[in-house]
């Protein structure tokens, strides 16, 4: 199965409720990513898989942050 950004939370893994408190996404369980099967259906990643797929999750998260403009360095005011 392919690992993809959670379509419910857009990879964030959480939502902020109306009281300003954060709640884990119920689709991905707070991971920000899901498994997508051959039929295109997304499934929560079991916690037993985290250690095995953590390098892939880290790579995907770095790509997502870059798309949002994060470079990993301080942005100068000028």
C-alpha distances in whole Angstrom, upper triangle without the diagonal:
4,7,10,13,14,16,18,20,19,17,21,20,23,26,29,31,35,36,35,33,29,27,23,21,20,16,15,18,19,16,16,12,10,6,6,5,7,10,10,10,9,10,11,10,13,15,15,12,14,16,14,12,15,16,13,14,17,17,15,18,20,19,20,23,24,24,26,28,28,29,30,34,37,37,41,43,45
4,6,10,12,14,17,18,16,15,18,18,21,24,27,30,33,35,33,31,27,25,22,19,19,16,14,17,18,15,14,10,8,6,5,7,8,11,10,10,9,10,12,11,14,16,16,13,14,16,14,11,14,14,10,11,15,14,12,15,17,16,16,20,21,20,22,25,25,26,27,30,33,34,38,40,41
4,7,9,12,14,15,13,11,15,14,18,21,24,27,30,32,29,28,24,22,19,16,17,14,11,14,14,11,10,7,6,5,6,9,12,14,11,11,9,10,10,9,12,14,15,12,12,14,12,9,11,12,8,8,12,11,9,11,14,13,13,16,18,17,19,22,22,23,24,27,30,31,35,37,39
4,6,8,11,12,10,9,12,12,16,18,22,24,27,29,27,26,22,20,17,15,16,12,10,14,14,11,9,5,6,6,7,10,13,14,11,11,8,10,11,10,14,16,18,15,14,17,16,12,13,14,10,9,12,12,8,10,13,12,11,14,16,15,16,20,20,22,23,26,29,29,33,34,36
4,6,9,8,6,5,9,9,12,15,18,21,24,26,24,22,19,17,15,12,14,11,9,12,11,9,6,4,6,9,9,13,16,16,13,13,10,11,11,11,15,16,19,16,15,18,18,14,14,15,12,10,12,12,8,9,12,11,9,12,14,13,14,17,17,20,21,24,26,27,30,32,34
4,5,6,5,5,8,8,10,12,16,18,21,23,21,20,17,15,12,9,10,7,6,10,10,8,5,5,6,9,10,13,16,16,13,11,8,9,9,11,14,16,18,16,15,19,19,16,16,17,15,12,15,15,12,12,15,14,12,14,17,16,16,19,20,22,23,26,28,29,32,33,36
4,6,5,7,10,10,12,13,16,18,21,23,22,21,18,16,14,10,11,9,9,12,12,12,9,8,9,11,11,14,16,16,12,11,9,11,12,14,17,19,22,20,19,23,22,19,19,21,18,15,18,18,14,14,17,16,13,16,18,16,16,20,21,24,25,28,30,29,33,34,36
4,6,8,9,9,9,10,13,14,17,20,18,18,15,13,11,7,9,7,8,11,11,12,9,10,10,13,13,17,19,18,15,13,10,12,12,14,17,19,22,21,20,23,24,21,21,22,20,17,19,20,16,16,19,18,15,17,20,18,17,21,22,25,26,29,30,30,33,34,36
4,5,6,6,6,7,11,13,16,18,16,15,12,11,9,6,9,8,8,10,9,10,7,9,11,14,15,19,22,21,17,16,13,14,13,15,18,18,22,20,19,22,23,20,19,21,19,15,17,18,15,13,17,16,13,14,17,16,15,18,19,22,23,26,27,27,30,31,33
4,6,8,9,10,13,16,19,21,19,18,15,14,12,10,13,11,10,13,11,11,7,9,11,14,14,18,21,20,17,16,13,15,14,15,19,20,23,21,19,22,23,19,18,19,17,14,16,16,12,11,14,13,9,12,14,12,12,15,16,19,20,23,25,24,28,29,31
4,6,8,11,14,17,20,22,19,18,14,14,11,10,12,11,9,11,9,8,4,6,9,13,14,18,20,21,17,16,13,14,13,13,16,17,20,18,16,19,19,16,15,16,14,11,12,13,9,8,11,11,8,10,13,12,11,15,15,18,18,21,23,23,27,28,31
4,6,8,11,14,17,18,16,15,11,11,9,8,12,11,10,11,8,8,5,9,12,15,17,21,24,24,21,19,16,16,14,15,18,17,21,19,17,19,21,18,16,17,16,12,13,15,12,9,12,13,10,10,14,13,12,15,14,17,18,21,22,22,26,27,29
4,7,11,13,17,18,16,14,10,9,6,5,9,9,7,7,4,5,4,8,10,14,16,20,23,23,20,18,15,14,12,12,15,14,18,17,15,18,19,16,15,17,16,12,14,16,13,11,15,15,13,13,17,17,15,19,18,21,20,23,25,25,29,30,33
4,7,10,13,14,12,10,6,5,4,5,8,10,9,8,6,8,8,11,13,17,19,23,26,26,22,20,17,16,14,15,17,17,20,20,18,21,23,20,19,21,20,16,17,19,17,14,17,18,15,16,19,19,17,20,19,22,22,25,25,26,29,30,33
4,6,10,11,9,8,5,5,6,6,10,11,12,11,9,12,11,14,16,20,21,25,28,27,24,22,19,19,17,18,20,20,24,23,21,25,26,24,22,24,23,19,20,22,20,17,20,21,17,17,21,20,18,21,20,24,24,26,26,27,30,30,33
4,7,8,6,5,4,6,9,10,13,15,15,14,12,15,14,18,20,24,25,29,32,31,27,25,22,22,20,22,24,23,27,27,24,27,29,27,25,27,26,23,23,25,23,20,22,23,20,19,23,22,19,22,21,25,25,27,26,27,29,29,32
4,5,5,5,6,7,10,11,13,16,17,16,14,18,17,20,22,25,27,30,33,32,29,26,24,23,21,23,25,25,29,29,27,30,32,29,28,30,29,26,26,28,26,23,26,27,23,23,26,25,23,25,25,29,28,30,30,30,33,32,35
4,6,7,9,11,14,15,16,19,20,19,18,21,20,24,25,29,30,33,36,35,32,29,27,27,25,27,29,28,32,32,30,34,36,33,32,34,33,29,30,32,29,26,29,29,26,25,29,27,25,27,27,31,31,32,32,31,34,33,36
4,6,9,11,14,16,18,21,22,20,19,22,22,25,27,31,32,35,38,37,34,32,29,29,26,28,29,29,33,33,31,34,36,34,32,34,34,30,30,33,30,27,30,31,27,26,30,29,26,28,28,31,31,32,31,31,34,33,36
4,7,10,13,15,17,20,20,19,17,20,19,23,25,29,31,34,37,36,33,31,28,28,25,27,28,27,31,31,29,31,34,31,29,32,31,27,27,29,27,24,26,28,24,23,26,26,23,25,24,28,27,29,28,28,30,29,33
4,7,10,13,15,18,18,16,14,17,18,21,23,27,29,32,36,35,32,29,26,25,23,24,25,24,28,28,26,28,31,29,27,29,29,25,25,28,26,23,25,27,24,23,26,26,23,25,24,28,27,29,28,29,31,31,34
4,7,9,12,15,14,13,10,14,14,17,20,23,25,29,32,32,28,26,23,22,19,21,22,21,24,25,22,25,27,25,23,26,25,21,22,24,22,19,22,24,20,20,23,23,21,23,22,25,24,27,26,27,30,30,33
4,6,9,12,12,10,8,12,12,16,17,21,23,26,29,29,26,23,20,19,16,18,19,18,22,22,20,23,26,24,22,25,24,20,22,24,22,19,22,24,21,21,24,24,22,25,24,27,26,29,29,30,33,33,36
4,6,9,8,6,5,8,9,12,14,17,20,23,26,26,23,20,17,16,13,14,15,15,18,19,17,20,22,20,19,22,21,17,19,21,19,17,20,21,18,19,23,22,21,24,23,26,25,28,29,30,33,34,37
4,6,6,5,5,8,8,10,11,15,17,20,23,22,20,17,14,13,11,13,14,15,19,18,17,20,22,19,19,21,20,16,18,21,18,16,20,20,17,18,22,21,20,23,23,26,26,29,30,30,34,34,37
4,6,5,7,10,10,12,11,14,16,18,22,21,19,15,12,11,9,12,13,14,18,18,17,21,22,20,20,23,21,18,21,23,20,19,23,23,20,22,25,24,23,27,26,29,29,32,33,34,37,38,41
4,6,8,9,9,9,8,11,12,15,18,17,15,12,9,8,6,10,12,14,17,16,16,20,20,18,18,21,19,16,19,21,18,17,21,21,18,20,24,22,22,26,25,28,28,32,33,34,37,38,41
4,6,6,6,6,6,9,12,14,18,18,15,13,9,8,5,7,10,11,14,13,12,16,17,15,15,18,16,13,16,17,15,14,18,18,16,18,21,21,20,24,23,26,25,29,31,31,35,36,39
4,6,8,9,9,12,15,18,21,21,19,16,13,10,7,8,9,10,13,13,12,16,17,16,15,18,17,14,17,19,17,16,19,20,18,20,23,23,22,25,24,27,26,29,31,32,36,37,40
4,6,8,10,14,16,20,23,23,21,18,15,13,10,10,12,11,15,14,12,16,17,15,14,17,16,13,14,17,15,13,17,18,16,17,20,20,19,22,21,23,23,26,27,28,32,33,36
4,5,8,11,14,17,21,22,19,17,13,12,9,8,10,10,13,12,10,13,14,12,11,13,12,9,11,13,12,10,14,15,13,15,18,18,18,21,19,22,21,24,26,27,31,33,35
4,7,11,13,17,20,20,17,16,12,12,10,10,13,13,16,14,12,15,16,13,12,14,13,9,11,13,10,9,12,13,11,12,16,15,15,18,17,20,20,23,25,26,30,31,34
4,7,9,13,16,17,14,13,9,9,8,8,11,12,15,12,11,14,14,11,11,13,10,8,11,12,9,9,13,13,11,14,16,16,16,20,19,21,21,25,27,28,32,33,36
4,6,10,13,14,11,10,6,6,5,6,9,11,14,11,11,15,14,11,13,15,12,10,14,14,12,13,16,16,14,17,20,19,20,23,23,25,25,29,31,32,35,37,39
4,6,10,11,9,8,5,5,6,6,9,12,13,11,12,15,14,11,13,15,12,11,15,15,13,15,18,17,17,20,22,21,22,25,25,27,27,31,33,34,38,40,42
4,7,8,6,5,4,6,9,10,13,16,17,14,16,18,17,14,16,18,14,14,18,17,14,17,20,18,17,21,23,21,23,26,26,28,29,33,35,36,39,41,43
4,5,5,5,6,8,11,11,14,17,18,15,17,20,18,16,19,20,17,17,20,20,18,20,23,22,21,25,26,25,26,30,30,32,32,36,39,39,43,45,46
4,5,7,10,11,15,15,18,21,21,19,21,23,21,18,22,22,19,19,23,22,20,22,25,23,23,27,28,26,28,31,32,33,35,38,41,41,45,47,48
4,6,9,11,15,16,19,22,23,21,23,25,23,21,24,25,21,22,25,24,22,24,27,25,24,28,29,27,29,32,33,35,36,40,42,42,46,47,49
4,6,10,13,15,18,21,22,20,21,24,22,20,22,23,19,19,23,22,19,21,24,22,21,24,26,23,25,28,29,32,33,36,39,39,42,44,45
4,7,10,12,15,19,20,18,20,23,21,19,21,23,20,19,22,22,19,21,24,22,21,25,26,24,26,29,30,32,33,37,39,39,43,44,46
4,7,9,12,16,17,15,16,20,19,16,18,20,17,16,19,19,16,18,21,20,18,22,24,22,23,27,27,29,30,34,36,36,40,41,43
4,6,9,12,14,13,14,17,17,15,17,19,17,15,19,20,17,18,22,21,20,23,25,24,25,28,28,30,31,34,36,37,41,42,45
4,6,9,11,11,11,15,15,13,15,17,15,13,17,18,16,17,20,20,19,21,24,24,24,27,27,29,29,32,34,35,39,41,43
4,6,8,7,8,11,11,10,11,14,13,11,14,16,14,15,19,19,18,21,23,23,24,27,26,28,27,31,33,35,38,40,43
4,5,6,7,10,11,11,12,16,15,13,16,19,17,18,21,22,21,24,26,27,27,30,29,30,29,33,35,37,41,43,45
4,5,5,8,10,10,11,14,15,13,15,18,17,17,21,22,21,23,26,27,27,29,28,29,28,31,34,36,39,41,44
4,6,7,8,10,11,15,15,14,17,19,19,19,22,24,24,25,28,29,29,32,30,31,30,33,36,38,42,44,46
4,6,5,6,8,11,11,11,14,16,16,17,19,21,21,23,25,26,27,29,27,29,28,31,34,36,40,42,44
4,5,5,6,9,10,9,11,14,14,14,17,18,18,20,22,24,24,26,24,26,24,28,30,32,36,38,41
4,6,5,8,10,10,11,14,15,15,17,20,20,21,24,25,26,28,25,26,24,28,31,33,37,39,42
4,6,8,9,10,12,13,14,16,18,19,20,22,24,25,26,28,26,27,25,29,32,34,38,40,43
4,6,5,6,9,10,11,12,14,16,17,18,20,21,23,25,23,24,23,26,29,31,35,38,40
4,5,5,6,9,10,10,12,14,15,16,18,20,21,23,20,21,20,23,26,28,32,35,37
4,5,5,6,9,10,11,13,14,15,17,19,20,21,19,19,18,22,25,27,31,33,35
4,5,5,6,9,10,11,12,14,15,17,19,20,19,19,19,22,26,27,31,34,35
4,5,5,6,9,10,10,12,14,15,17,19,17,18,17,21,24,26,29,32,34
4,6,5,6,9,10,11,12,14,15,17,15,15,14,18,21,23,26,29,31
4,5,5,6,9,10,11,13,15,16,14,14,14,18,21,22,26,29,30
4,5,5,6,9,10,11,13,14,14,15,15,19,22,23,26,29,31
4,5,5,6,9,10,11,13,11,13,13,16,19,20,24,26,28
4,5,5,6,9,10,11,9,9,10,13,16,17,21,24,26
4,5,5,6,9,10,9,10,12,15,18,19,22,24,26
4,5,5,6,9,9,11,12,16,18,18,22,24,26
4,5,5,6,5,8,9,12,14,15,18,20,22
4,5,5,5,6,9,11,14,14,17,19,21
4,5,7,9,12,15,17,16,19,21,22
4,6,9,12,14,15,14,17,19,20
4,6,9,11,12,11,14,15,17
4,6,8,9,9,13,15,17
4,5,8,9,12,15,16
4,7,9,12,16,18
4,6,9,13,14
4,6,9,12
4,6,9
4,5
4
